[in-house]
């Protein structure tokens, strides 16, 4: 029995360097604590990473909102430019129509002025030996200029 008691005493005495359950338990507890701390750290890292991802998604959402608002503003601006171009086109068409009307009126007035010059050219004022009296108005000057000197003028009875 002496051998059995020595073995029991050796298991309880850490100084012998043999197998000691207390030392083994302490080692297991320390190892478990380290593993729990490592696991907690590993859980914290993905949690922080997830928080960063959520924050980045928030920033992206904000940017998308700003882009959407800018697109709406741009669309409104493009619509206003389109309306302005349409109005300019309408004014240009109206101006072109007015220019055509003015050209037609000018042609008509020119024709009427030529007809008036021809109508007035048949009249002579004054004696036979005298030149016709020239009118001092602009219309009279134009009428006189339109008469050719080779055309004989009829005399008025007087």
C-alpha positions as a Markdown table, in Angstrom:
| # | Residue | x | y | z |
|---|---|---|---|---|
| 1 | Unk | 0.0 | 0.0 | 0.0 |
| 2 | Unk | 2.8 | 2.2 | 0.3 |
| 3 | Unk | 3.0 | 2.5 | -3.4 |
| 4 | Unk | -0.6 | 3.6 | -3.6 |
| 5 | Unk | -0.2 | 6.3 | -1.0 |
| 6 | Unk | 2.8 | 7.7 | -2.8 |
| 7 | Unk | 1.0 | 7.9 | -6.1 |
| 8 | Unk | -1.9 | 9.7 | -4.4 |
| 9 | Unk | 0.4 | 12.1 | -2.7 |
| 10 | Unk | 2.2 | 12.8 | -6.0 |
| 11 | Unk | -1.1 | 13.7 | -7.7 |
| 12 | Unk | -1.8 | 16.3 | -5.0 |
| 13 | Unk | 1.7 | 17.7 | -4.9 |
| 14 | Unk | 2.6 | 19.9 | -7.9 |
| 15 | Unk | 6.2 | 19.9 | -7.0 |
| 16 | Unk | 6.7 | 16.3 | -8.2 |
| 17 | Unk | 6.0 | 17.4 | -11.9 |
| 18 | Unk | 3.7 | 14.6 | -12.5 |
| 19 | Unk | 0.0 | 14.8 | -13.6 |
| 20 | Unk | -1.9 | 17.3 | -11.4 |
| 21 | Unk | -5.7 | 17.7 | -11.9 |
| 22 | Unk | -5.7 | 21.3 | -10.4 |
| 23 | Unk | -3.1 | 22.4 | -12.8 |
| 24 | Unk | -5.0 | 20.8 | -15.7 |
| 25 | Unk | -8.2 | 22.5 | -14.6 |
| 26 | Unk | -6.5 | 25.9 | -14.3 |
| 27 | Unk | -5.0 | 25.4 | -17.8 |
| 28 | Unk | -8.4 | 24.5 | -19.2 |
| 29 | Unk | -10.0 | 27.5 | -17.6 |
| 30 | Unk | -7.3 | 29.9 | -18.9 |
| 31 | Unk | -7.6 | 28.4 | -22.3 |
| 32 | Unk | -11.4 | 28.7 | -22.2 |
| 33 | Unk | -11.2 | 32.4 | -21.1 |
| 34 | Unk | -8.8 | 33.1 | -24.0 |
| 35 | Unk | -11.1 | 31.4 | -26.5 |
| 36 | Unk | -14.1 | 33.3 | -25.1 |
| 37 | Unk | -12.2 | 36.6 | -25.4 |
| 38 | Unk | -11.1 | 35.7 | -29.0 |
| 39 | Unk | -14.7 | 34.8 | -29.9 |
| 40 | Unk | -16.0 | 38.0 | -28.4 |
| 41 | Unk | -13.4 | 40.0 | -30.4 |
| 42 | Unk | -14.3 | 38.1 | -33.5 |
| 43 | Unk | -18.0 | 39.0 | -32.9 |
| 44 | Unk | -17.1 | 42.6 | -32.3 |
| 45 | Unk | -15.2 | 42.9 | -35.6 |
| 46 | Unk | -18.1 | 41.8 | -37.8 |
| 47 | Unk | -20.4 | 44.0 | -35.7 |
| 48 | Unk | -18.2 | 47.0 | -36.4 |
| 49 | Unk | -17.9 | 46.0 | -40.0 |
| 50 | Unk | -21.7 | 45.8 | -40.2 |
| 51 | Unk | -22.0 | 49.2 | -38.6 |
| 52 | Unk | -19.6 | 50.6 | -41.2 |
| 53 | Unk | -21.7 | 48.9 | -44.0 |
| 54 | Unk | -24.9 | 50.4 | -42.6 |
| 55 | Unk | -23.3 | 53.8 | -42.4 |
| 56 | Unk | -22.0 | 53.5 | -46.0 |
| 57 | Unk | -25.5 | 52.5 | -47.2 |
| 58 | Unk | -26.9 | 55.6 | -45.5 |
| 59 | Unk | -24.3 | 57.8 | -47.3 |
| 60 | Unk | -25.2 | 56.1 | -50.6 |
| 61 | Unk | -28.9 | 56.6 | -50.0 |
| 62 | Unk | -28.3 | 60.3 | -49.3 |
| 63 | Unk | -26.3 | 60.6 | -52.5 |
| 64 | Unk | -29.0 | 58.9 | -54.5 |
| 65 | Unk | -31.5 | 61.4 | -53.0 |
| 66 | Unk | -29.3 | 64.3 | -54.0 |
| 67 | Unk | -28.9 | 62.8 | -57.5 |
| 68 | Unk | -32.6 | 62.4 | -57.8 |
| 69 | Unk | -33.3 | 66.0 | -56.8 |
| 70 | Unk | -30.7 | 67.3 | -59.2 |
| 71 | Unk | -32.2 | 65.2 | -62.0 |
| 72 | Unk | -35.6 | 66.6 | -61.2 |
| 73 | Unk | -34.2 | 70.2 | -61.3 |
| 74 | Unk | -32.4 | 69.4 | -64.5 |
| 75 | Unk | -35.5 | 68.0 | -66.1 |
| 76 | Unk | -37.5 | 71.1 | -65.1 |
| 77 | Unk | -34.7 | 73.3 | -66.6 |
| 78 | Unk | -34.7 | 71.4 | -69.8 |
| 79 | Unk | -38.5 | 71.7 | -70.0 |
| 80 | Unk | -38.2 | 75.5 | -69.5 |
| 81 | Unk | -35.6 | 75.7 | -72.2 |
| 82 | Unk | -37.8 | 73.7 | -74.5 |
| 83 | Unk | -40.7 | 76.1 | -73.9 |
| 84 | Unk | -38.5 | 79.1 | -74.5 |
| 85 | Unk | -37.3 | 77.6 | -77.8 |
| 86 | Unk | -40.9 | 76.9 | -78.8 |
| 87 | Unk | -41.8 | 80.5 | -78.0 |
| 88 | Unk | -38.8 | 81.8 | -80.0 |
| 89 | Unk | -39.8 | 79.6 | -83.0 |
| 90 | Unk | -43.4 | 81.1 | -82.8 |
| 91 | Unk | -42.0 | 84.6 | -82.7 |
| 92 | Unk | -39.7 | 83.9 | -85.6 |
| 93 | Unk | -42.6 | 82.5 | -87.7 |
| 94 | Unk | -44.7 | 85.6 | -86.8 |
| 95 | Unk | -41.8 | 87.9 | -87.8 |
| 96 | Unk | -41.3 | 86.0 | -91.1 |
| 97 | Unk | -45.0 | 86.4 | -91.8 |
| 98 | Unk | -44.9 | 90.1 | -91.0 |
| 99 | Unk | -41.8 | 90.5 | -93.3 |
| 100 | Unk | -43.7 | 88.8 | -96.1 |
| 101 | Unk | -46.7 | 91.1 | -95.5 |
| 102 | Unk | -44.4 | 94.1 | -95.5 |
| 103 | Unk | -42.7 | 93.1 | -98.7 |
| 104 | Unk | -46.1 | 92.6 | -100.4 |
| 105 | Unk | -47.3 | 96.0 | -99.1 |
| 106 | Unk | -44.1 | 97.6 | -100.4 |
| 107 | Unk | -44.5 | 96.0 | -103.8 |
| 108 | Unk | -48.1 | 97.1 | -103.9 |
| 109 | Unk | -47.2 | 100.7 | -102.9 |
| 110 | Unk | -44.4 | 100.7 | -105.5 |
| 111 | Unk | -46.9 | 99.6 | -108.2 |
| 112 | Unk | -49.4 | 102.2 | -107.1 |
| 113 | Unk | -46.7 | 104.9 | -107.1 |
| 114 | Unk | -45.7 | 104.0 | -110.6 |
| 115 | Unk | -49.3 | 104.0 | -111.8 |
| 116 | Unk | -49.8 | 107.4 | -110.1 |
| 117 | Unk | -46.7 | 108.7 | -111.9 |
| 118 | Unk | -48.1 | 107.5 | -115.2 |
| 119 | Unk | -51.5 | 109.0 | -114.5 |
| 120 | Unk | -50.0 | 112.4 | -113.6 |
| 121 | Unk | -47.6 | 112.4 | -116.5 |
| 122 | Unk | -50.4 | 113.1 | -118.9 |
| 123 | Unk | -51.1 | 116.5 | -117.4 |
| 124 | Unk | -49.2 | 119.7 | -118.3 |
| 125 | Unk | -49.6 | 122.9 | -116.3 |
| 126 | Unk | -48.7 | 126.3 | -117.8 |
| 127 | Unk | -48.2 | 127.7 | -121.3 |
| 128 | Unk | -47.0 | 125.9 | -124.4 |
| 129 | Unk | -43.6 | 127.5 | -124.4 |
| 130 | Unk | -43.0 | 127.0 | -120.7 |
| 131 | Unk | -41.8 | 123.9 | -118.9 |
| 132 | Unk | -44.2 | 122.2 | -116.6 |
| 133 | Unk | -44.4 | 123.5 | -113.1 |
| 134 | Unk | -42.5 | 121.3 | -110.8 |
| 135 | Unk | -44.0 | 120.4 | -107.5 |
| 136 | Unk | -41.8 | 120.8 | -104.4 |
| 137 | Unk | -43.0 | 117.8 | -102.5 |
| 138 | Unk | -41.1 | 114.6 | -102.3 |
| 139 | Unk | -43.9 | 112.7 | -104.2 |
| 140 | Unk | -43.8 | 115.4 | -106.9 |
| 141 | Unk | -40.0 | 115.2 | -107.2 |
| 142 | Unk | -40.3 | 111.4 | -107.6 |
| 143 | Unk | -43.0 | 111.8 | -110.2 |
| 144 | Unk | -40.9 | 114.3 | -112.1 |
| 145 | Unk | -37.9 | 112.1 | -111.9 |
| 146 | Unk | -39.9 | 109.2 | -113.3 |
| 147 | Unk | -41.0 | 111.1 | -116.3 |
| 148 | Unk | -38.8 | 110.7 | -119.3 |
| 149 | Unk | -37.9 | 113.9 | -121.2 |
| 150 | Unk | -38.5 | 112.2 | -124.5 |
| 151 | Unk | -42.2 | 111.7 | -123.6 |
| 152 | Unk | -44.3 | 114.6 | -124.9 |
| 153 | Unk | -46.8 | 115.8 | -122.3 |
| 154 | Unk | -50.4 | 116.7 | -123.3 |
| 155 | Unk | -51.5 | 120.3 | -122.7 |
| 156 | Unk | -54.4 | 121.2 | -120.5 |
| 157 | Unk | -57.0 | 123.5 | -121.9 |
| 158 | Unk | -57.2 | 126.6 | -120.0 |
